[in-house]
Amino acid sequence: MEMESEKENGATFFQMPLHYPRYTQKDYQDMPEWKLDRLLAEYGLSTKGDLDYKRQFAMGAFLWPDFHHDQKPSP
């Protein structure tokens, strides 16, 4: 399968999609493999590995840590 990002000389480049994915952790945990493959490929990321690996990779790549969870409001 030829990637859309391939140039005629075979070199590849990364093209940032227009929107950043807005899925929750639960969305990734319930996402079917075909949808994970499509999402990862859209960002130029590997689709190799089993379903659990892809879910963990997607969550690590696209979910932001919740920095406000442990912080207390300042006086």
mmCIF file of the N, C-alpha and C atoms, coordinates in Angstrom:
data_MODEL
# 
_entry.id   MODEL 
# 
loop_
_atom_site.group_PDB 
_atom_site.id 
_atom_site.type_symbol 
_atom_site.label_atom_id 
_atom_site.label_alt_id 
_atom_site.label_comp_id 
_atom_site.label_asym_id 
_atom_site.label_entity_id 
_atom_site.label_seq_id 
_atom_site.pdbx_PDB_ins_code 
_atom_site.Cartn_x 
_atom_site.Cartn_y 
_atom_site.Cartn_z 
_atom_site.occupancy 
_atom_site.B_iso_or_equiv 
_atom_site.pdbx_formal_charge 
_atom_site.auth_seq_id 
_atom_site.auth_comp_id 
_atom_site.auth_asym_id 
_atom_site.auth_atom_id 
_atom_site.pdbx_PDB_model_num 
ATOM 1   N N  . MET A 1 1  ? 0.847   -1.178 0.000  1.00 0.00 ? 1  MET A N  1 
ATOM 2   C CA . MET A 1 1  ? 0.000   0.000  0.000  1.00 0.00 ? 1  MET A CA 1 
ATOM 3   C C  . MET A 1 1  ? 0.889   1.236  0.000  1.00 0.00 ? 1  MET A C  1 
ATOM 4   N N  . GLU A 1 2  ? 0.607   2.140  -0.887 1.00 0.00 ? 2  GLU A N  1 
ATOM 5   C CA . GLU A 1 2  ? 1.418   3.342  -1.000 1.00 0.00 ? 2  GLU A CA 1 
ATOM 6   C C  . GLU A 1 2  ? 0.841   4.444  -0.129 1.00 0.00 ? 2  GLU A C  1 
ATOM 7   N N  . MET A 1 3  ? 1.679   5.063  0.673  1.00 0.00 ? 3  MET A N  1 
ATOM 8   C CA . MET A 1 3  ? 1.241   6.146  1.545  1.00 0.00 ? 3  MET A CA 1 
ATOM 9   C C  . MET A 1 3  ? 1.049   7.418  0.738  1.00 0.00 ? 3  MET A C  1 
ATOM 10  N N  . GLU A 1 4  ? 0.078   8.232  1.154  1.00 0.00 ? 4  GLU A N  1 
ATOM 11  C CA . GLU A 1 4  ? -0.153  9.496  0.480  1.00 0.00 ? 4  GLU A CA 1 
ATOM 12  C C  . GLU A 1 4  ? 1.010   10.456 0.658  1.00 0.00 ? 4  GLU A C  1 
ATOM 13  N N  . SER A 1 5  ? 1.802   10.241 1.693  1.00 0.00 ? 5  SER A N  1 
ATOM 14  C CA . SER A 1 5  ? 2.889   11.166 1.982  1.00 0.00 ? 5  SER A CA 1 
ATOM 15  C C  . SER A 1 5  ? 4.155   10.863 1.187  1.00 0.00 ? 5  SER A C  1 
ATOM 16  N N  . GLU A 1 6  ? 4.140   9.800  0.363  1.00 0.00 ? 6  GLU A N  1 
ATOM 17  C CA . GLU A 1 6  ? 5.339   9.463  -0.400 1.00 0.00 ? 6  GLU A CA 1 
ATOM 18  C C  . GLU A 1 6  ? 5.504   10.387 -1.598 1.00 0.00 ? 6  GLU A C  1 
ATOM 19  N N  . LYS A 1 7  ? 6.723   10.816 -1.788 1.00 0.00 ? 7  LYS A N  1 
ATOM 20  C CA . LYS A 1 7  ? 7.054   11.614 -2.961 1.00 0.00 ? 7  LYS A CA 1 
ATOM 21  C C  . LYS A 1 7  ? 7.473   10.653 -4.072 1.00 0.00 ? 7  LYS A C  1 
ATOM 22  N N  . GLU A 1 8  ? 7.708   11.177 -5.233 1.00 0.00 ? 8  GLU A N  1 
ATOM 23  C CA . GLU A 1 8  ? 8.104   10.323 -6.354 1.00 0.00 ? 8  GLU A CA 1 
ATOM 24  C C  . GLU A 1 8  ? 9.431   9.624  -6.112 1.00 0.00 ? 8  GLU A C  1 
ATOM 25  N N  . ASN A 1 9  ? 10.328  10.249 -5.366 1.00 0.00 ? 9  ASN A N  1 
ATOM 26  C CA . ASN A 1 9  ? 11.633  9.638  -5.130 1.00 0.00 ? 9  ASN A CA 1 
ATOM 27  C C  . ASN A 1 9  ? 11.612  8.646  -3.965 1.00 0.00 ? 9  ASN A C  1 
ATOM 28  N N  . GLY A 1 10 ? 10.448  8.417  -3.371 1.00 0.00 ? 10 GLY A N  1 
ATOM 29  C CA . GLY A 1 10 ? 10.324  7.450  -2.293 1.00 0.00 ? 10 GLY A CA 1 
ATOM 30  C C  . GLY A 1 10 ? 10.527  8.027  -0.903 1.00 0.00 ? 10 GLY A C  1 
ATOM 31  N N  . ALA A 1 11 ? 10.918  9.289  -0.796 1.00 0.00 ? 11 ALA A N  1 
ATOM 32  C CA . ALA A 1 11 ? 11.091  9.915  0.517  1.00 0.00 ? 11 ALA A CA 1 
ATOM 33  C C  . ALA A 1 11 ? 9.719   10.232 1.113  1.00 0.00 ? 11 ALA A C  1 
ATOM 34  N N  . THR A 1 12 ? 9.622   10.150 2.411  1.00 0.00 ? 12 THR A N  1 
ATOM 35  C CA . THR A 1 12 ? 8.361   10.460 3.068  1.00 0.00 ? 12 THR A CA 1 
ATOM 36  C C  . THR A 1 12 ? 8.514   11.714 3.912  1.00 0.00 ? 12 THR A C  1 
ATOM 37  N N  . PHE A 1 13 ? 7.402   12.335 4.202  1.00 0.00 ? 13 PHE A N  1 
ATOM 38  C CA . PHE A 1 13 ? 7.397   13.508 5.056  1.00 0.00 ? 13 PHE A CA 1 
ATOM 39  C C  . PHE A 1 13 ? 6.159   13.462 5.925  1.00 0.00 ? 13 PHE A C  1 
ATOM 40  N N  . PHE A 1 14 ? 6.188   14.219 7.001  1.00 0.00 ? 14 PHE A N  1 
ATOM 41  C CA . PHE A 1 14 ? 5.067   14.263 7.932  1.00 0.00 ? 14 PHE A CA 1 
ATOM 42  C C  . PHE A 1 14 ? 4.196   15.464 7.614  1.00 0.00 ? 14 PHE A C  1 
ATOM 43  N N  . GLN A 1 15 ? 2.906   15.249 7.513  1.00 0.00 ? 15 GLN A N  1 
ATOM 44  C CA . GLN A 1 15 ? 1.979   16.346 7.303  1.00 0.00 ? 15 GLN A CA 1 
ATOM 45  C C  . GLN A 1 15 ? 0.971   16.321 8.440  1.00 0.00 ? 15 GLN A C  1 
ATOM 46  N N  . MET A 1 16 ? 0.966   17.365 9.246  1.00 0.00 ? 16 MET A N  1 
ATOM 47  C CA . MET A 1 16 ? 0.057   17.440 10.383 1.00 0.00 ? 16 MET A CA 1 
ATOM 48  C C  . MET A 1 16 ? -1.374  17.583 9.885  1.00 0.00 ? 16 MET A C  1 
ATOM 49  N N  . PRO A 1 17 ? -2.260  16.684 10.326 1.00 0.00 ? 17 PRO A N  1 
ATOM 50  C CA . PRO A 1 17 ? -3.661  16.835 9.956  1.00 0.00 ? 17 PRO A CA 1 
ATOM 51  C C  . PRO A 1 17 ? -4.236  18.146 10.496 1.00 0.00 ? 17 PRO A C  1 
ATOM 52  N N  . LEU A 1 18 ? -5.321  18.567 9.936  1.00 0.00 ? 18 LEU A N  1 
ATOM 53  C CA . LEU A 1 18 ? -5.913  19.847 10.283 1.00 0.00 ? 18 LEU A CA 1 
ATOM 54  C C  . LEU A 1 18 ? -6.322  19.922 11.752 1.00 0.00 ? 18 LEU A C  1 
ATOM 55  N N  . HIS A 1 19 ? -6.839  18.833 12.301 1.00 0.00 ? 19 HIS A N  1 
ATOM 56  C CA . HIS A 1 19 ? -7.318  18.834 13.681 1.00 0.00 ? 19 HIS A CA 1 
ATOM 57  C C  . HIS A 1 19 ? -6.595  17.791 14.519 1.00 0.00 ? 19 HIS A C  1 
ATOM 58  N N  . TYR A 1 20 ? -6.359  18.122 15.786 1.00 0.00 ? 20 TYR A N  1 
ATOM 59  C CA . TYR A 1 20 ? -5.788  17.182 16.743 1.00 0.00 ? 20 TYR A CA 1 
ATOM 60  C C  . TYR A 1 20 ? -6.921  16.276 17.226 1.00 0.00 ? 20 TYR A C  1 
ATOM 61  N N  . PRO A 1 21 ? -6.691  14.971 17.381 1.00 0.00 ? 21 PRO A N  1 
ATOM 62  C CA . PRO A 1 21 ? -7.781  14.091 17.809 1.00 0.00 ? 21 PRO A CA 1 
ATOM 63  C C  . PRO A 1 21 ? -8.313  14.477 19.188 1.00 0.00 ? 21 PRO A C  1 
ATOM 64  N N  . ARG A 1 22 ? -9.599  14.415 19.353 1.00 0.00 ? 22 ARG A N  1 
ATOM 65  C CA . ARG A 1 22 ? -10.236 14.799 20.622 1.00 0.00 ? 22 ARG A CA 1 
ATOM 66  C C  . ARG A 1 22 ? -10.961 13.610 21.234 1.00 0.00 ? 22 ARG A C  1 
ATOM 67  N N  . TYR A 1 23 ? -10.264 12.526 21.376 1.00 0.00 ? 23 TYR A N  1 
ATOM 68  C CA . TYR A 1 23 ? -10.849 11.335 21.977 1.00 0.00 ? 23 TYR A CA 1 
ATOM 69  C C  . TYR A 1 23 ? -10.459 11.260 23.444 1.00 0.00 ? 23 TYR A C  1 
ATOM 70  N N  . THR A 1 24 ? -11.320 10.643 24.245 1.00 0.00 ? 24 THR A N  1 
ATOM 71  C CA . THR A 1 24 ? -11.024 10.414 25.654 1.00 0.00 ? 24 THR A CA 1 
ATOM 72  C C  . THR A 1 24 ? -10.306 9.072  25.806 1.00 0.00 ? 24 THR A C  1 
ATOM 73  N N  . GLN A 1 25 ? -9.822  8.817  27.003 1.00 0.00 ? 25 GLN A N  1 
ATOM 74  C CA . GLN A 1 25 ? -9.164  7.536  27.260 1.00 0.00 ? 25 GLN A CA 1 
ATOM 75  C C  . GLN A 1 25 ? -10.151 6.394  27.005 1.00 0.00 ? 25 GLN A C  1 
ATOM 76  N N  . LYS A 1 26 ? -11.394 6.562  27.424 1.00 0.00 ? 26 LYS A N  1 
ATOM 77  C CA . LYS A 1 26 ? -12.403 5.526  27.193 1.00 0.00 ? 26 LYS A CA 1 
ATOM 78  C C  . LYS A 1 26 ? -12.641 5.317  25.704 1.00 0.00 ? 26 LYS A C  1 
ATOM 79  N N  . ASP A 1 27 ? -12.630 6.409  24.927 1.00 0.00 ? 27 ASP A N  1 
ATOM 80  C CA . ASP A 1 27 ? -12.789 6.281  23.474 1.00 0.00 ? 27 ASP A CA 1 
ATOM 81  C C  . ASP A 1 27 ? -11.698 5.392  22.895 1.00 0.00 ? 27 ASP A C  1 
ATOM 82  N N  . TYR A 1 28 ? -10.452 5.617  23.313 1.00 0.00 ? 28 TYR A N  1 
ATOM 83  C CA . TYR A 1 28 ? -9.339  4.804  22.805 1.00 0.00 ? 28 TYR A CA 1 
ATOM 84  C C  . TYR A 1 28 ? -9.473  3.353  23.257 1.00 0.00 ? 28 TYR A C  1 
ATOM 85  N N  . GLN A 1 29 ? -9.926  3.142  24.497 1.00 0.00 ? 29 GLN A N  1 
ATOM 86  C CA . GLN A 1 29 ? -10.059 1.785  25.013 1.00 0.00 ? 29 GLN A CA 1 
ATOM 87  C C  . GLN A 1 29 ? -11.148 1.000  24.284 1.00 0.00 ? 29 GLN A C  1 
ATOM 88  N N  . ASP A 1 30 ? -12.163 1.703  23.772 1.00 0.00 ? 30 ASP A N  1 
ATOM 89  C CA . ASP A 1 30 ? -13.272 1.046  23.081 1.00 0.00 ? 30 ASP A CA 1 
ATOM 90  C C  . ASP A 1 30 ? -13.142 1.091  21.557 1.00 0.00 ? 30 ASP A C  1 
ATOM 91  N N  . MET A 1 31 ? -12.146 1.809  21.043 1.00 0.00 ? 31 MET A N  1 
ATOM 92  C CA . MET A 1 31 ? -12.004 2.037  19.605 1.00 0.00 ? 31 MET A CA 1 
ATOM 93  C C  . MET A 1 31 ? -11.649 0.741  18.872 1.00 0.00 ? 31 MET A C  1 
ATOM 94  N N  . PRO A 1 32 ? -12.356 0.454  17.770 1.00 0.00 ? 32 PRO A N  1 
ATOM 95  C CA . PRO A 1 32 ? -12.015 -0.745 16.994 1.00 0.00 ? 32 PRO A CA 1 
ATOM 96  C C  . PRO A 1 32 ? -10.650 -0.577 16.306 1.00 0.00 ? 32 PRO A C  1 
ATOM 97  N N  . GLU A 1 33 ? -10.043 -1.702 16.000 1.00 0.00 ? 33 GLU A N  1 
ATOM 98  C CA . GLU A 1 33 ? -8.693  -1.680 15.444 1.00 0.00 ? 33 GLU A CA 1 
ATOM 99  C C  . GLU A 1 33 ? -8.617  -0.901 14.131 1.00 0.00 ? 33 GLU A C  1 
ATOM 100 N N  . TRP A 1 34 ? -9.603  -1.045 13.264 1.00 0.00 ? 34 TRP A N  1 
ATOM 101 C CA . TRP A 1 34 ? -9.557  -0.348 11.978 1.00 0.00 ? 34 TRP A CA 1 
ATOM 102 C C  . TRP A 1 34 ? -9.521  1.170  12.169 1.00 0.00 ? 34 TRP A C  1 
ATOM 103 N N  . LYS A 1 35 ? -10.223 1.661  13.197 1.00 0.00 ? 35 LYS A N  1 
ATOM 104 C CA . LYS A 1 35 ? -10.258 3.108  13.449 1.00 0.00 ? 35 LYS A CA 1 
ATOM 105 C C  . LYS A 1 35 ? -8.924  3.585  14.027 1.00 0.00 ? 35 LYS A C  1 
ATOM 106 N N  . LEU A 1 36 ? -8.326  2.772  14.899 1.00 0.00 ? 36 LEU A N  1 
ATOM 107 C CA . LEU A 1 36 ? -6.994  3.103  15.418 1.00 0.00 ? 36 LEU A CA 1 
ATOM 108 C C  . LEU A 1 36 ? -5.970  3.132  14.286 1.00 0.00 ? 36 LEU A C  1 
ATOM 109 N N  . ASP A 1 37 ? -6.040  2.141  13.411 1.00 0.00 ? 37 ASP A N  1 
ATOM 110 C CA . ASP A 1 37 ? -5.123  2.095  12.265 1.00 0.00 ? 37 ASP A CA 1 
ATOM 111 C C  . ASP A 1 37 ? -5.254  3.360  11.417 1.00 0.00 ? 37 ASP A C  1 
ATOM 112 N N  . ARG A 1 38 ? -6.471  3.759  11.160 1.00 0.00 ? 38 ARG A N  1 
ATOM 113 C CA . ARG A 1 38 ? -6.716  4.943  10.341 1.00 0.00 ? 38 ARG A CA 1 
ATOM 114 C C  . ARG A 1 38 ? -6.182  6.208  11.018 1.00 0.00 ? 38 ARG A C  1 
ATOM 115 N N  . LEU A 1 39 ? -6.439  6.334  12.319 1.00 0.00 ? 39 LEU A N  1 
ATOM 116 C CA . LEU A 1 39 ? -5.971  7.500  13.074 1.00 0.00 ? 39 LEU A CA 1 
ATOM 117 C C  . LEU A 1 39 ? -4.449  7.566  13.094 1.00 0.00 ? 39 LEU A C  1 
ATOM 118 N N  . LEU A 1 40 ? -3.810  6.456  13.417 1.00 0.00 ? 40 LEU A N  1 
ATOM 119 C CA . LEU A 1 40 ? -2.347  6.430  13.470 1.00 0.00 ? 40 LEU A CA 1 
ATOM 120 C C  . LEU A 1 40 ? -1.743  6.725  12.101 1.00 0.00 ? 40 LEU A C  1 
ATOM 121 N N  . ALA A 1 41 ? -2.297  6.130  11.053 1.00 0.00 ? 41 ALA A N  1 
ATOM 122 C CA . ALA A 1 41 ? -1.783  6.353  9.704  1.00 0.00 ? 41 ALA A CA 1 
ATOM 123 C C  . ALA A 1 41 ? -1.959  7.804  9.275  1.00 0.00 ? 41 ALA A C  1 
ATOM 124 N N  . GLU A 1 42 ? -3.055  8.428  9.701  1.00 0.00 ? 42 GLU A N  1 
ATOM 125 C CA . GLU A 1 42 ? -3.312  9.825  9.348  1.00 0.00 ? 42 GLU A CA 1 
ATOM 126 C C  . GLU A 1 42 ? -2.214  10.743 9.886  1.00 0.00 ? 42 GLU A C  1 
ATOM 127 N N  . TYR A 1 43 ? -1.627  10.363 11.012 1.00 0.00 ? 43 TYR A N  1 
ATOM 128 C CA . TYR A 1 43 ? -0.551  11.149 11.610 1.00 0.00 ? 43 TYR A CA 1 
ATOM 129 C C  . TYR A 1 43 ? 0.830   10.614 11.234 1.00 0.00 ? 43 TYR A C  1 
ATOM 130 N N  . GLY A 1 44 ? 0.880   9.674  10.314 1.00 0.00 ? 44 GLY A N  1 
ATOM 131 C CA . GLY A 1 44 ? 2.156   9.140  9.860  1.00 0.00 ? 44 GLY A CA 1 
ATOM 132 C C  . GLY A 1 44 ? 2.808   8.200  10.854 1.00 0.00 ? 44 GLY A C  1 
ATOM 133 N N  . LEU A 1 45 ? 2.012   7.639  11.765 1.00 0.00 ? 45 LEU A N  1 
ATOM 134 C CA . LEU A 1 45 ? 2.533   6.743  12.799 1.00 0.00 ? 45 LEU A CA 1 
ATOM 135 C C  . LEU A 1 45 ? 2.321   5.287  12.385 1.00 0.00 ? 45 LEU A C  1 
ATOM 136 N N  . SER A 1 46 ? 3.126   4.413  12.939 1.00 0.00 ? 46 SER A N  1 
ATOM 137 C CA . SER A 1 46 ? 3.075   2.999  12.596 1.00 0.00 ? 46 SER A CA 1 
ATOM 138 C C  . SER A 1 46 ? 1.764   2.359  13.040 1.00 0.00 ? 46 SER A C  1 
ATOM 139 N N  . THR A 1 47 ? 1.253   1.472  12.210 1.00 0.00 ? 47 THR A N  1 
ATOM 140 C CA . THR A 1 47 ? 0.052   0.709  12.555 1.00 0.00 ? 47 THR A CA 1 
ATOM 141 C C  . THR A 1 47 ? 0.405   -0.740 12.879 1.00 0.00 ? 47 THR A C  1 
ATOM 142 N N  . LYS A 1 48 ? 1.672   -1.006 13.116 1.00 0.00 ? 48 LYS A N  1 
ATOM 143 C CA . LYS A 1 48 ? 2.115   -2.369 13.441 1.00 0.00 ? 48 LYS A CA 1 
ATOM 144 C C  . LYS A 1 48 ? 1.917   -2.632 14.927 1.00 0.00 ? 48 LYS A C  1 
ATOM 145 N N  . GLY A 1 49 ? 1.656   -3.881 15.245 1.00 0.00 ? 49 GLY A N  1 
ATOM 146 C CA . GLY A 1 49 ? 1.465   -4.285 16.629 1.00 0.00 ? 49 GLY A CA 1 
ATOM 147 C C  . GLY A 1 49 ? 0.056   -4.798 16.844 1.00 0.00 ? 49 GLY A C  1 
ATOM 148 N N  . ASP A 1 50 ? -0.161  -5.368 18.025 1.00 0.00 ? 50 ASP A N  1 
ATOM 149 C CA . ASP A 1 50 ? -1.497  -5.883 18.313 1.00 0.00 ? 50 ASP A CA 1 
ATOM 150 C C  . ASP A 1 50 ? -2.401  -4.732 18.784 1.00 0.00 ? 50 ASP A C  1 
ATOM 151 N N  . LEU A 1 51 ? -3.674  -5.034 18.974 1.00 0.00 ? 51 LEU A N  1 
ATOM 152 C CA . LEU A 1 51 ? -4.663  -4.011 19.311 1.00 0.00 ? 51 LEU A CA 1 
ATOM 153 C C  . LEU A 1 51 ? -4.330  -3.299 20.616 1.00 0.00 ? 51 LEU A C  1 
ATOM 154 N N  . ASP A 1 52 ? -3.920  -4.037 21.631 1.00 0.00 ? 52 ASP A N  1 
ATOM 155 C CA . ASP A 1 52 ? -3.587  -3.419 22.914 1.00 0.00 ? 52 ASP A CA 1 
ATOM 156 C C  . ASP A 1 52 ? -2.413  -2.452 22.765 1.00 0.00 ? 52 ASP A C  1 
ATOM 157 N N  . TYR A 1 53 ? -1.406  -2.849 22.008 1.00 0.00 ? 53 TYR A N  1 
ATOM 158 C CA . TYR A 1 53 ? -0.248  -1.979 21.783 1.00 0.00 ? 53 TYR A CA 1 
ATOM 159 C C  . TYR A 1 53 ? -0.670  -0.683 21.084 1.00 0.00 ? 53 TYR A C  1 
ATOM 160 N N  . LYS A 1 54 ? -1.512  -0.809 20.066 1.00 0.00 ? 54 LYS A N  1 
ATOM 161 C CA . LYS A 1 54 ? -1.962  0.372  19.324 1.00 0.00 ? 54 LYS A CA 1 
ATOM 162 C C  . LYS A 1 54 ? -2.759  1.307  20.218 1.00 0.00 ? 54 LYS A C  1 
ATOM 163 N N  . ARG A 1 55 ? -3.619  0.737  21.061 1.00 0.00 ? 55 ARG A N  1 
ATOM 164 C CA . ARG A 1 55 ? -4.403  1.576  21.989 1.00 0.00 ? 55 ARG A CA 1 
ATOM 165 C C  . ARG A 1 55 ? -3.482  2.313  22.951 1.00 0.00 ? 55 ARG A C  1 
ATOM 166 N N  . GLN A 1 56 ? -2.530  1.601  23.533 1.00 0.00 ? 56 GLN A N  1 
ATOM 167 C CA . GLN A 1 56 ? -1.599  2.233  24.476 1.00 0.00 ? 56 GLN A CA 1 
ATOM 168 C C  . GLN A 1 56 ? -0.769  3.312  23.777 1.00 0.00 ? 56 GLN A C  1 
ATOM 169 N N  . PHE A 1 57 ? -0.330  3.026  22.569 1.00 0.00 ? 57 PHE A N  1 
ATOM 170 C CA . PHE A 1 57 ? 0.470   3.986  21.814 1.00 0.00 ? 57 PHE A CA 1 
ATOM 171 C C  . PHE A 1 57 ? -0.339  5.243  21.503 1.00 0.00 ? 57 PHE A C  1 
ATOM 172 N N  . ALA A 1 58 ? -1.578  5.058  21.042 1.00 0.00 ? 58 ALA A N  1 
ATOM 173 C CA . ALA A 1 58 ? -2.439  6.195  20.714 1.00 0.00 ? 58 ALA A CA 1 
ATOM 174 C C  . ALA A 1 58 ? -2.714  7.044  21.951 1.00 0.00 ? 58 ALA A C  1 
ATOM 175 N N  . MET A 1 59 ? -2.981  6.398  23.085 1.00 0.00 ? 59 MET A N  1 
ATOM 176 C CA . MET A 1 59 ? -3.233  7.160  24.316 1.00 0.00 ? 59 MET A CA 1 
ATOM 177 C C  . MET A 1 59 ? -1.999  7.938  24.737 1.00 0.00 ? 59 MET A C  1 
ATOM 178 N N  . GLY A 1 60 ? -0.828  7.332  24.595 1.00 0.00 ? 60 GLY A N  1 
ATOM 179 C CA . GLY A 1 60 ? 0.407   8.021  24.947 1.00 0.00 ? 60 GLY A CA 1 
ATOM 180 C C  . GLY A 1 60 ? 0.719   9.174  24.007 1.00 0.00 ? 60 GLY A C  1 
ATOM 181 N N  . ALA A 1 61 ? 0.341   9.023  22.744 1.00 0.00 ? 61 ALA A N  1 
ATOM 182 C CA . ALA A 1 61 ? 0.639   10.048 21.752 1.00 0.00 ? 61 ALA A CA 1 
ATOM 183 C C  . ALA A 1 61 ? -0.358  11.201 21.772 1.00 0.00 ? 61 ALA A C  1 
ATOM 184 N N  . PHE A 1 62 ? -1.621  10.910 22.043 1.00 0.00 ? 62 PHE A N  1 
ATOM 185 C CA . PHE A 1 62 ? -2.655  11.917 21.849 1.00 0.00 ? 62 PHE A CA 1 
ATOM 186 C C  . PHE A 1 62 ? -3.333  12.433 23.105 1.00 0.00 ? 62 PHE A C  1 
ATOM 187 N N  . LEU A 1 63 ? -3.221  11.743 24.224 1.00 0.00 ? 63 LEU A N  1 
ATOM 188 C CA . LEU A 1 63 ? -3.866  12.229 25.449 1.00 0.00 ? 63 LEU A CA 1 
ATOM 189 C C  . LEU A 1 63 ? -2.901  13.118 26.231 1.00 0.00 ? 63 LEU A C  1 
ATOM 190 N N  . TRP A 1 64 ? -3.405  14.234 26.685 1.00 0.00 ? 64 TRP A N  1 
ATOM 191 C CA . TRP A 1 64 ? -2.593  15.151 27.496 1.00 0.00 ? 64 TRP A CA 1 
ATOM 192 C C  . TRP A 1 64 ? -2.729  14.752 28.959 1.00 0.00 ? 64 TRP A C  1 
ATOM 193 N N  . PRO A 1 65 ? -1.625  14.822 29.716 1.00 0.00 ? 65 PRO A N  1 
ATOM 194 C CA . PRO A 1 65 ? -1.719  14.534 31.154 1.00 0.00 ? 65 PRO A CA 1 
ATOM 195 C C  . PRO A 1 65 ? -2.628  15.562 31.824 1.00 0.00 ? 65 PRO A C  1 
ATOM 196 N N  . ASP A 1 66 ? -3.312  15.139 32.852 1.00 0.00 ? 66 ASP A N  1 
ATOM 197 C CA . ASP A 1 66 ? -4.199  16.040 33.592 1.00 0.00 ? 66 ASP A CA 1 
ATOM 198 C C  . ASP A 1 66 ? -3.389  16.729 34.688 1.00 0.00 ? 66 ASP A C  1 
ATOM 199 N N  . PHE A 1 67 ? -2.802  17.867 34.376 1.00 0.00 ? 67 PHE A N  1 
ATOM 200 C CA . PHE A 1 67 ? -1.947  18.584 35.318 1.00 0.00 ? 67 PHE A CA 1 
ATOM 201 C C  . PHE A 1 67 ? -2.751  19.242 36.427 1.00 0.00 ? 67 PHE A C  1 
ATOM 202 N N  . HIS A 1 68 ? -4.006  19.492 36.211 1.00 0.00 ? 68 HIS A N  1 
ATOM 203 C CA . HIS A 1 68 ? -4.814  20.204 37.192 1.00 0.00 ? 68 HIS A CA 1 
ATOM 204 C C  . HIS A 1 68 ? -5.401  19.287 38.249 1.00 0.00 ? 68 HIS A C  1 
ATOM 205 N N  . HIS A 1 69 ? -5.287  18.004 38.056 1.00 0.00 ? 69 HIS A N  1 
ATOM 206 C CA . HIS A 1 69 ? -5.908  17.036 38.963 1.00 0.00 ? 69 HIS A CA 1 
ATOM 207 C C  . HIS A 1 69 ? -5.351  17.123 40.378 1.00 0.00 ? 69 HIS A C  1 
ATOM 208 N N  . ASP A 1 70 ? -4.039  17.202 40.531 1.00 0.00 ? 70 ASP A N  1 
ATOM 209 C CA . ASP A 1 70 ? -3.409  17.190 41.846 1.00 0.00 ? 70 ASP A CA 1 
ATOM 210 C C  . ASP A 1 70 ? -3.086  18.587 42.368 1.00 0.00 ? 70 ASP A C  1 
ATOM 211 N N  . GLN A 1 71 ? -3.291  19.599 41.599 1.00 0.00 ? 71 GLN A N  1 
ATOM 212 C CA . GLN A 1 71 ? -2.953  20.941 42.020 1.00 0.00 ? 71 GLN A CA 1 
ATOM 213 C C  . GLN A 1 71 ? -4.072  21.527 42.868 1.00 0.00 ? 71 GLN A C  1 
ATOM 214 N N  . LYS A 1 72 ? -3.655  22.243 43.913 1.00 0.00 ? 72 LYS A N  1 
ATOM 215 C CA . LYS A 1 72 ? -4.622  22.926 44.773 1.00 0.00 ? 72 LYS A CA 1 
ATOM 216 C C  . LYS A 1 72 ? -4.665  24.388 44.355 1.00 0.00 ? 72 LYS A C  1 
ATOM 217 N N  . PRO A 1 73 ? -5.832  25.016 44.451 1.00 0.00 ? 73 PRO A N  1 
ATOM 218 C CA . PRO A 1 73 ? -5.896  26.425 44.077 1.00 0.00 ? 73 PRO A CA 1 
ATOM 219 C C  . PRO A 1 73 ? -5.022  27.283 44.974 1.00 0.00 ? 73 PRO A C  1 
ATOM 220 N N  . SER A 1 74 ? -4.414  28.286 44.408 1.00 0.00 ? 74 SER A N  1 
ATOM 221 C CA . SER A 1 74 ? -3.573  29.171 45.205 1.00 0.00 ? 74 SER A CA 1 
ATOM 222 C C  . SER A 1 74 ? -4.449  30.153 45.983 1.00 0.00 ? 74 SER A C  1 
ATOM 223 N N  . PRO A 1 75 ? -3.983  30.523 47.203 1.00 0.00 ? 75 PRO A N  1 
ATOM 224 C CA . PRO A 1 75 ? -4.805  31.414 48.061 1.00 0.00 ? 75 PRO A CA 1 
ATOM 225 C C  . PRO A 1 75 ? -4.952  32.809 47.512 1.00 0.00 ? 75 PRO A C  1 
# 
